[in-house]
Amino acid sequence: MSRYGAAVRYIANNINQKIVELLYHQEDLSKPMAEFVGECVKNQGEKISTEIISDLTNQIYHSDSSHESIGIRNIAKFMSKLSKQVPKTVYHNISNLMGFFDCDNYMLRISLIKIL
């Protein structure tokens, strides 16, 4: 593992970035992507979902995402479905998600209320 550790981390980081990118740009992938991430969590552990949630929240907080309604809607659907798939994982990351209450977009606030 020490020989390939850097390559594995690079691949995992690219996968997380691709999932976030797909959630922002592909309208119909939010629910299947949540199911995929849920299955990964059940089989491999919480690390992938924690990183994806962290990437999503960082991207929302550090960019002006109020005009990207499709991406925000997809993220709201993704988070709602993921909370049904793996509620324990989402509960562990609830501190990251609480900032959704401060966002301008109401879809994120409603999604967080549904999750809670």
PyMOL commands that set and color helices and strands:
alter all, ss='L'
color gray80, all
select helices_A, chain A and resi 5-25+27-44+47-61+69-85+87-92+94-102+106-115
alter helices_A, ss='H'
color red, helices_A
deselect
rebuild
show_as cartoon
